[in-house]
Amino acid sequence: MILTFLIPLSIRLSKLRDNARENSVRPLALGRKNYLFCGNHDAAENAAIIYTFMGCCKLAQVDVRKWLSHFFTHIHEYDNDYSRDLMELLPHNLKQKGIL
């Protein structure tokens, strides 16, 4: 207990900030570990893409299920119209437009 007061406040605060940073990266680290058990390279690549989309949703504070539902409903609108950009379907762009 006495030692806590001897440690400078800046060091104690940096540990708190590091802990939050580590917690935000933990799902990615678990994903990397799970890629080893995907079975083949293509499956691991697909899993990495899904984890990336989930991370984008988390970063944009968008519900993953709502985004996936919207994404799968509207993805085929981009099949033949090459003037449209798929970036419009990313979570942060849909949130800015007020769709999600």
Residue, then its C-alpha position, 0 to 999 in steps of 0.5 A: m500500500i505504501l509503495t503505491f504512493l511512492i510510484p509517480l502518478s504518471i507511471r500509474l496513469s500510463k499503466l491504466r492507459d496501456n490496459a485499455r489499449e491492450n483490451s481494445v486489441r485483445p479480440l484481434a489477437l484472439g482472431r489471429k490465434n483462431y486463424l491457425f485452426c481455419g483449415n486452409h489459407d482461403a478460410a483464414e483469409n475469409a475469417a480475417i475479413i469478417y474480423t476486420f468488418m467487425g472491428c470497423c463496426k466496433l470502431a464506428q459504434v455500429d451494431v454488427r447485426k444491423w450493418l450485416s443485414h443492411f450490407f447483404t440487403h444492398i450489396h447486389e445493387y452494386d453488381n452492374d452499376y460500376s459507377r457506385d463505390l462499395m465504400e458507401l457500404l462501410p459502417h462509418n459511412l452509413k453512420q454518417k448518412g444516418i442509415l445505421 
